[in-house]
Amino acid sequence: MPRQFNMHALCRFTALTALCFATHTIAASEELSQSIQAHYDDRLQAVFEDFHAHPELSLAEFRTAKKLAGALRKHGFTVTENVGGTGIVAILENGQGPLVMMRADMDGLPIKEKSGLNYASEDSQLDPVTGNTFPVMHACGHDVHITSLIGTAKQMSDRRQDWSGTLMLIGQPAEERVLGARAMVEDDLWERFGKPDYAMAFHVSSALPSGVVNVIEGSPFAGADTVDIYVHGIGAHGASPHAGKDPIVLGSQIVIALQTLVSRELPPRQPGVVTVGAFHSGTKHNIISDSAHLQLTVRNTSAPTRDLLLSGISRIAENLGRAAGLPEDKLPDVIYSAESTPPTINNAVMARRLRTLWRATMGEDRVMALGAEGMGAEDFPFFTTDPEIPSVYFSVGGTDRDYLTAAAEGSGPAVPSHHSPIFSIQPEPAITVGIQATVLALLDLMAQPE
């Protein structure tokens, strides 16, 4: 005869177990939070302010990488420098278990800082790509990311009794040019250090209130392609347009026609963006130029959307050239830049797992699941798509809640966006919550077997 279970007793046992688990995990999270805060007060605040005051451009993160490498070594990691340029790979082996990667990007932007902070950047740097010298600013929060990586290194090193496996911390160059992740992978990253079983990254967000973590199951960041269209014409006098082929008119027709890719070819519920950010042609009022140059950014959240948009751009440009009567050897040239990246797509199972964990340990009200409104892009997918690695990219709030509320209600100033010269976030809650969420996730993914 099958055993009969007392469902009331089972329910009482289950509820008690859940309560004990919640009490234990919350207590552990509170102890972790206190340890992180002590480290921030003692060391990390000064580290952050130094990173912020001395940003470096993409592919030239020499001081930043050296400082980051030194800090990770102090916490017991074996550090390899100059991976894919200025990239850092730090490894901490701690017995049998999964290999888990946490990445932080290092580069700043060519912007003159006007934040008014007492540790604002006054640095300038030679850009290795353009050969020009620019003022430099951490206008996107990468200083938060690398400071948090150091804090994560300390906590994981101090808690080796609580996890098992291998932790890989990555300091990545050139995210702003979407070049660094691919360069590190092409420098035999996985062959040299092992392919991770899981990968993570986070980004501080000025649009989210301080103290919260945001994680979604879809695409937190879009894919992006940089596209150039070179329109060829036949030069002529402005008074005799019939004697030439005007590339400005043709270029203008291309700009307008490109907008139909999203409005008429992409399914209405499928996101995509085609933006012409620059249009250059001509030298004088009465001269019809013989060339025009269009510069585009193209955004998507799936491979099929990307294919539709990119193939459509070529089709429209070339066939409008034919419609304008250009010979085949003068049709517009469409060039796809290496500055491109696939969309960031979170592993749904892993995202749900971490969201449940964070809500149980950090509190329901501190964990959000808000989709992005814009189509910002990241090069993190170069680490996770080929080969595919289960990954989660989450966000951490960086702006005071009252400030956000006042801005939304119109009673206070607008919140400066990322890449603004007045961009600033609250470093303390952003860094400490970034560390807390990362460490909790790592301890869960690398939990010692029962």
C-alpha positions as CSV (number, residue, x, y, z in Angstrom):
1,M,0.0,0.0,0.0
2,P,1.5,3.4,-1.0
3,R,2.6,5.6,1.9
4,Q,0.2,8.3,2.8
5,F,1.8,11.8,3.4
6,N,0.4,14.2,6.0
7,M,0.1,17.2,3.7
8,H,-0.4,19.6,6.6
9,A,2.8,18.4,8.3
10,L,4.6,18.6,4.9
11,C,3.4,22.2,4.4
12,R,4.5,23.2,7.9
13,F,7.9,21.6,7.3
14,T,8.3,23.3,3.9
15,A,7.3,26.7,5.2
16,L,9.7,26.3,8.2
17,T,12.6,25.2,5.8
18,A,11.9,28.2,3.5
19,L,11.8,30.5,6.5
20,C,15.1,29.1,7.9
21,F,16.7,29.4,4.4
22,A,15.5,33.0,4.0
23,T,16.7,34.0,7.5
24,H,20.1,32.4,6.9
25,T,20.6,33.9,3.5
26,I,19.5,37.4,4.6
27,A,21.8,37.2,7.6
28,A,24.7,36.1,5.4
29,S,23.9,38.9,3.0
30,E,23.9,41.5,5.8
31,E,27.3,40.3,7.0
32,L,28.6,40.5,3.4
33,S,27.2,44.0,3.0
34,Q,28.9,45.1,6.2
35,S,32.2,43.7,5.1
36,I,31.9,45.4,1.7
37,Q,31.1,48.7,3.3
38,A,34.1,48.5,5.6
39,H,36.3,47.8,2.6
40,Y,34.8,50.7,0.7
41,D,35.4,53.1,3.6
42,D,38.9,51.9,4.2
43,R,40.1,51.5,0.6
44,L,37.7,51.5,-2.3
45,Q,36.5,55.1,-2.1
46,A,40.1,56.3,-2.7
47,V,40.6,53.7,-5.5
48,F,37.4,54.9,-7.2
49,E,38.3,58.6,-7.0
50,D,41.7,57.9,-8.4
51,F,40.3,55.9,-11.3
52,H,37.8,58.6,-12.0
53,A,40.4,61.4,-11.9
54,H,42.7,59.6,-14.3
55,P,40.6,57.9,-17.1
56,E,42.2,56.6,-20.2
57,L,40.9,56.2,-23.8
58,S,40.1,52.9,-25.5
59,L,43.2,50.9,-26.4
60,A,45.4,53.1,-24.2
61,E,44.3,52.0,-20.7
62,F,47.9,51.6,-19.5
63,R,47.8,53.1,-16.1
64,T,44.3,51.8,-15.4
65,A,45.3,48.2,-16.3
66,K,48.5,48.3,-14.2
67,K,46.6,49.6,-11.1
68,L,43.8,47.0,-11.6
69,A,46.3,44.2,-12.0
70,G,48.2,45.2,-8.9
71,A,45.1,45.3,-6.8
72,L,43.9,41.9,-7.9
73,R,47.3,40.4,-7.2
74,K,47.1,41.7,-3.6
75,H,44.0,39.6,-3.2
76,G,45.7,36.4,-4.2
77,F,44.9,36.2,-7.9
78,T,47.3,35.1,-10.6
79,V,47.2,38.0,-13.1
80,T,48.1,38.1,-16.7
81,E,48.5,41.5,-18.4
82,N,48.4,42.6,-22.0
83,V,45.8,40.2,-23.1
84,G,44.2,41.5,-26.4
85,G,46.1,44.8,-25.8
86,T,45.8,46.2,-22.3
87,G,43.4,43.5,-21.1
88,I,43.7,41.8,-17.7
89,V,42.9,38.2,-16.8
90,A,43.0,37.3,-13.1
91,I,42.5,33.7,-11.9
92,L,41.8,32.3,-8.5
93,E,41.7,28.5,-8.3
94,N,39.9,27.0,-5.3
95,G,39.3,23.3,-5.8
96,Q,37.0,21.4,-8.1
97,G,34.0,23.2,-9.6
98,P,32.8,25.5,-12.4
99,L,34.9,28.2,-14.1
100,V,33.0,31.5,-13.7
101,M,33.9,34.7,-15.4
102,M,33.2,38.3,-14.2
103,R,34.1,41.1,-16.5
104,A,34.6,44.8,-16.0
105,D,35.4,47.3,-18.7
106,M,38.1,49.9,-18.1
107,D,38.1,52.7,-20.8
108,G,36.9,56.3,-20.6
109,L,35.6,58.7,-23.2
110,P,37.0,61.7,-25.2
111,I,34.9,64.2,-23.2
112,K,35.9,67.3,-21.2
113,E,34.4,66.7,-17.7
114,K,32.2,69.4,-16.4
115,S,30.6,67.5,-13.4
116,G,32.0,69.8,-10.7
117,L,33.2,66.9,-8.6
118,N,36.2,67.6,-6.5
119,Y,37.9,64.5,-8.1
120,A,36.9,65.4,-11.6
121,S,39.2,64.5,-14.4
122,E,41.6,67.1,-15.8
123,D,43.5,64.6,-17.9
124,S,44.1,64.6,-21.6
125,Q,45.5,61.8,-23.7
126,L,46.7,60.9,-27.2
127,D,44.1,58.8,-28.9
128,P,45.9,55.8,-30.5
129,V,43.2,55.5,-33.1
130,T,42.9,59.0,-34.4
131,G,46.3,60.4,-33.5
132,N,44.6,63.4,-31.8
133,T,44.8,64.5,-28.2
134,F,41.5,64.7,-26.3
135,P,40.4,65.5,-22.8
136,V,39.3,62.3,-21.1
137,M,36.4,61.5,-18.7
138,H,34.8,58.4,-17.1
139,A,31.4,59.5,-18.5
140,C,29.9,56.0,-18.5
141,G,30.7,54.5,-15.1
142,H,33.5,52.1,-16.0
143,D,35.4,53.4,-13.0
144,V,32.5,51.9,-10.9
145,H,32.9,48.6,-12.7
146,I,36.7,48.2,-12.1
147,T,36.5,49.4,-8.5
148,S,33.7,46.8,-7.9
149,L,35.9,44.1,-9.5
150,I,38.6,44.8,-6.9
151,G,36.0,44.6,-4.1
152,T,34.7,41.3,-5.5
153,A,38.2,40.0,-5.6
154,K,38.7,40.7,-1.9
155,Q,35.4,39.2,-0.9
156,M,35.8,36.0,-2.9
157,S,39.4,35.6,-1.7
158,D,38.3,36.0,1.9
159,R,35.4,33.5,1.5
160,R,37.2,30.6,-0.1
161,Q,35.7,28.3,2.4
162,D,32.2,29.1,0.9
163,W,32.8,28.2,-2.7
164,S,34.6,25.8,-5.0
165,G,35.9,26.2,-8.5
166,T,37.9,28.7,-10.5
167,L,37.1,32.4,-10.6
168,M,38.2,34.4,-13.6
169,L,38.1,38.3,-13.3
170,I,38.5,40.2,-16.6
171,G,39.5,43.8,-17.0
172,Q,38.5,44.6,-20.5
173,P,39.8,47.4,-22.7
174,A,38.1,49.4,-25.5
175,E,34.4,48.6,-24.7
176,E,33.5,52.1,-25.9
177,R,34.8,51.2,-29.4
178,V,33.3,47.6,-29.1
179,L,36.8,46.3,-29.9
180,G,38.2,45.0,-26.6
181,A,36.2,41.8,-25.9
182,R,36.8,40.5,-29.4
183,A,40.6,41.4,-29.2
184,M,40.9,39.4,-25.9
185,V,39.1,36.4,-27.4
186,E,41.2,36.5,-30.5
187,D,44.3,36.5,-28.3
188,D,43.4,32.9,-27.4
189,L,41.6,33.8,-24.2
190,W,39.8,30.5,-23.8
191,E,42.7,28.4,-25.0
192,R,45.0,30.1,-22.5
193,F,42.8,30.4,-19.4
194,G,39.8,28.0,-20.0
195,K,36.3,28.5,-21.3
196,P,33.9,29.6,-18.6
197,D,30.9,27.6,-17.6
198,Y,29.1,30.9,-16.7
199,A,29.9,34.6,-17.4
200,M,28.6,37.8,-15.9
201,A,29.0,41.6,-16.2
202,F,27.1,44.6,-14.9
203,H,26.7,48.2,-15.8
204,V,25.9,51.1,-13.5
205,S,22.9,53.1,-14.6
206,S,22.1,56.8,-14.0
207,A,18.5,56.1,-14.8
208,L,18.0,53.6,-11.9
209,P,17.8,54.5,-8.2
210,S,20.8,53.8,-6.1
211,G,20.7,50.5,-4.2
212,V,18.8,48.5,-6.8
213,V,19.7,45.7,-9.1
214,N,18.0,45.2,-12.5
215,V,18.0,42.0,-14.4
216,I,15.9,40.8,-17.4
217,E,15.6,37.6,-19.3
218,G,15.8,39.1,-22.7
219,S,18.2,41.5,-24.3
220,P,19.6,44.2,-21.9
221,F,21.7,45.7,-24.7
222,A,21.3,45.8,-28.5
223,G,23.6,44.7,-31.2
224,A,25.2,47.6,-33.1
225,D,26.9,47.9,-36.5
226,T,28.8,50.9,-37.8
227,V,28.1,51.4,-41.5
228,D,29.6,53.8,-44.1
229,I,27.9,54.6,-47.4
230,Y,30.1,56.2,-50.0
231,V,27.9,57.8,-52.7
232,H,29.7,58.5,-56.0
233,G,28.5,61.2,-58.3
234,I,29.6,63.2,-61.3
235,G,30.8,66.7,-60.5
236,A,29.4,69.7,-62.3
237,H,28.6,73.4,-62.0
238,G,25.7,74.2,-59.7
239,A,24.1,76.2,-62.5
240,S,24.2,73.1,-64.8
241,P,23.0,70.2,-62.7
242,H,22.0,68.3,-65.9
243,A,25.7,67.9,-66.7
244,G,26.5,65.8,-63.6
245,K,25.0,63.3,-61.1
246,D,24.4,65.0,-57.8
247,P,25.5,62.8,-54.9
248,I,23.7,65.1,-52.4
249,V,20.4,64.4,-53.9
250,L,21.1,60.7,-54.2
251,G,22.4,60.6,-50.6
252,S,19.3,62.4,-49.4
253,Q,17.0,59.9,-51.1
254,I,19.0,57.1,-49.5
255,V,18.6,58.7,-46.0
256,I,14.8,58.9,-46.4
257,A,14.5,55.4,-47.9
258,L,16.5,53.8,-45.1
259,Q,13.8,54.8,-42.7
260,T,11.4,52.4,-44.4
261,L,13.4,49.4,-43.3
262,V,12.1,49.8,-39.7
263,S,8.7,51.3,-40.5
264,R,7.8,49.0,-43.4
265,E,10.0,45.9,-43.4
266,L,10.6,45.1,-39.8
267,P,7.6,43.5,-37.9
268,P,6.1,46.2,-35.7
269,R,6.9,44.4,-32.4
270,Q,10.5,43.7,-33.4
271,P,12.9,46.5,-32.4
272,G,15.4,48.0,-34.7
273,V,17.1,51.4,-35.4
274,V,18.8,52.8,-38.5
275,T,20.3,56.2,-37.7
276,V,22.3,58.4,-40.2
277,G,24.5,60.3,-37.8
278,A,26.5,62.2,-40.4
279,F,26.2,63.4,-44.0
280,H,29.3,65.0,-45.6
281,S,29.5,66.3,-49.1
282,G,30.5,69.4,-51.1
283,T,32.8,72.4,-50.7
284,K,31.0,75.4,-52.1
285,H,27.6,76.8,-52.8
286,N,27.8,76.5,-56.6
287,I,29.7,73.2,-57.0
288,I,28.0,69.9,-57.4
289,S,30.3,67.5,-55.7
290,D,31.4,64.1,-57.0
291,S,31.0,62.3,-53.7
292,A,29.0,62.1,-50.5
293,H,29.6,60.1,-47.3
294,L,26.9,58.8,-45.0
295,Q,27.8,57.5,-41.5
296,L,25.2,55.1,-39.9
297,T,24.6,53.3,-36.7
298,V,22.3,50.2,-36.9
299,R,20.8,48.6,-33.8
300,N,19.0,45.3,-33.3
301,T,18.1,42.7,-30.6
302,S,18.3,39.5,-32.7
303,A,20.4,38.0,-35.5
304,P,17.4,37.9,-38.0
305,T,16.7,41.6,-37.4
306,R,20.4,42.5,-38.0
307,D,20.4,40.5,-41.3
308,L,17.3,42.2,-42.5
309,L,18.6,45.7,-41.7
310,L,22.1,45.3,-43.1
311,S,21.0,43.6,-46.3
312,G,18.3,46.2,-46.7
313,I,20.8,49.1,-46.5
314,S,22.9,47.6,-49.3
315,R,19.8,46.9,-51.4
316,I,18.5,50.5,-51.0
317,A,21.8,52.3,-51.6
318,E,22.8,50.3,-54.7
319,N,19.3,50.3,-56.4
320,L,18.8,54.0,-55.7
321,G,22.1,54.5,-57.4
322,R,20.8,52.6,-60.4
323,A,17.6,54.7,-60.3
324,A,19.7,57.8,-60.5
325,G,21.3,56.6,-63.7
326,L,24.7,55.8,-62.3
327,P,26.8,53.2,-64.2
328,E,27.5,50.0,-62.4
329,D,31.0,51.0,-61.5
330,K,29.8,54.1,-59.7
331,L,27.0,52.6,-57.5
332,P,27.2,53.5,-53.8
333,D,29.7,51.5,-51.8
334,V,28.4,50.1,-48.4
335,I,31.2,49.4,-45.9
336,Y,30.6,47.5,-42.7
337,S,33.0,48.5,-40.0
338,A,34.8,46.1,-37.5
339,E,33.2,48.3,-34.8
340,S,30.2,46.1,-34.5
341,T,28.7,43.8,-31.8
342,P,25.9,41.2,-31.6
343,P,23.1,41.9,-29.1
344,T,23.6,41.0,-25.5
345,I,21.1,38.2,-24.6
346,N,20.7,36.9,-21.1
347,N,20.4,33.2,-20.5
348,A,16.8,33.0,-19.3
349,V,17.3,30.2,-16.7
350,M,20.4,31.9,-15.3
351,A,18.6,35.3,-15.1
352,R,15.7,33.8,-13.2
353,R,18.0,32.0,-10.9
354,L,19.9,35.1,-10.0
355,R,16.8,37.2,-9.7
356,T,15.3,34.7,-7.2
357,L,18.6,34.7,-5.3
358,W,18.9,38.4,-5.1
359,R,15.3,38.9,-4.0
360,A,15.8,36.3,-1.3
361,T,19.1,37.9,0.0
362,M,18.8,41.6,-0.8
363,G,15.1,42.1,-0.6
364,E,12.2,42.1,-3.0
365,D,12.1,45.9,-3.3
366,R,15.8,46.1,-4.4
367,V,15.5,43.8,-7.4
368,M,13.9,45.0,-10.6
369,A,13.1,43.5,-14.1
370,L,12.8,46.6,-16.3
371,G,13.6,46.4,-20.0
372,A,15.7,49.0,-21.7
373,E,14.0,51.9,-23.5
374,G,17.0,52.7,-25.8
375,M,19.2,50.6,-28.0
376,G,22.6,51.0,-26.3
377,A,25.1,48.4,-27.3
378,E,27.9,46.4,-25.6
379,D,30.7,44.1,-26.8
380,F,30.3,41.6,-23.9
381,P,28.6,39.2,-26.4
382,F,31.9,38.5,-28.0
383,F,32.8,36.6,-24.8
384,T,29.5,34.6,-24.7
385,T,28.2,33.9,-28.2
386,D,30.8,31.8,-30.0
387,P,31.0,29.4,-28.3
388,E,27.8,30.0,-26.4
389,I,28.3,30.5,-22.6
390,P,25.3,30.9,-20.2
391,S,25.6,34.6,-19.1
392,V,23.8,37.4,-17.4
393,Y,24.4,41.1,-17.8
394,F,22.6,43.1,-15.1
395,S,22.4,46.8,-14.1
396,V,23.0,48.6,-10.8
397,G,21.3,51.9,-9.9
398,G,23.5,54.9,-9.5
399,T,21.3,58.0,-8.9
400,D,19.6,59.1,-5.7
401,R,15.9,58.1,-5.7
402,D,14.7,61.6,-4.7
403,Y,16.7,63.2,-7.5
404,L,15.1,60.8,-10.0
405,T,11.7,61.5,-8.6
406,A,12.1,65.3,-8.8
407,A,13.5,65.0,-12.3
408,A,10.5,62.9,-13.4
409,E,8.0,65.3,-11.8
410,G,9.7,68.4,-13.3
411,S,10.6,69.9,-9.9
412,G,14.3,69.1,-10.2
413,P,17.0,69.1,-12.9
414,A,17.2,66.3,-15.4
415,V,19.4,63.4,-14.7
416,P,22.5,63.6,-16.9
417,S,22.8,60.7,-19.3
418,H,25.7,58.5,-19.8
419,H,28.3,60.1,-22.1
420,S,27.4,63.6,-20.9
421,P,30.1,65.9,-19.7
422,I,28.1,66.4,-16.4
423,F,27.5,62.7,-15.9
424,S,28.0,61.5,-12.3
425,I,26.6,58.8,-10.2
426,Q,26.6,58.0,-6.4
427,P,29.7,55.9,-6.2
428,E,29.2,54.4,-2.8
429,P,25.9,52.6,-3.3
430,A,26.7,51.7,-6.9
431,I,30.0,50.1,-6.0
432,T,28.9,48.4,-2.8
433,V,25.7,47.0,-4.4
434,G,27.6,45.9,-7.5
435,I,30.0,44.0,-5.3
436,Q,27.2,42.5,-3.2
437,A,25.1,41.3,-6.1
438,T,28.2,39.9,-7.9
439,V,29.5,38.0,-4.8
440,L,26.1,36.6,-4.0
441,A,25.8,35.3,-7.6
442,L,29.3,33.8,-7.6
443,L,28.8,32.1,-4.3
444,D,25.5,30.6,-5.6
445,L,27.0,29.5,-9.0
446,M,30.1,28.1,-7.3
447,A,28.5,26.6,-4.2
448,Q,30.3,23.7,-2.7
449,P,28.6,20.4,-3.2
450,E,26.5,19.1,-0.3
